[in-house]
């Protein structure tokens, strides 16, 4: 008998014999024990609600968000970063991920990570202007669009994590 049965989808308390959750309405084979670490299973199932619940409840949530933000930065920043700043670009990726991971909660980590990620191409553009010739002002269009998209996407993800 489970001592603290939880819904595998939303992580709310359920009866030990429940086969569906009265909180989220999801069906399941059996409840899981609280703190059993089923994040990997939720990822494998593609259950975004369960993943969000596990990340929000976990003390490692901010670290996971920090790693995720760093991966997004590593993949997307080259499209808007000025050429010739590879070292600074890689340092920015590490810094963005690290600073996001140092936050108290997942929502704070996502918010701070998104802010830093949005600001990074603009800072790289300024660094490029200081080190090399000043690029044309139209070169700022890409970083500005990137910043807006990152902040909008982060807000949408945060709202799905919170509620």
Secondary structure as UniProt FT lines:
FT   STRAND          5..6
FT   TURN            8..10
FT   TURN            16..17
FT   TURN            22..24
FT   STRAND          32..33
FT   TURN            34..35
FT   HELIX           39..45
FT   HELIX           48..57
FT   TURN            59..60
FT   HELIX           61..76
FT   HELIX           77..79
FT   TURN            83..84
FT   HELIX           86..101
FT   HELIX           106..131
FT   HELIX           137..139
FT   HELIX           140..162
//
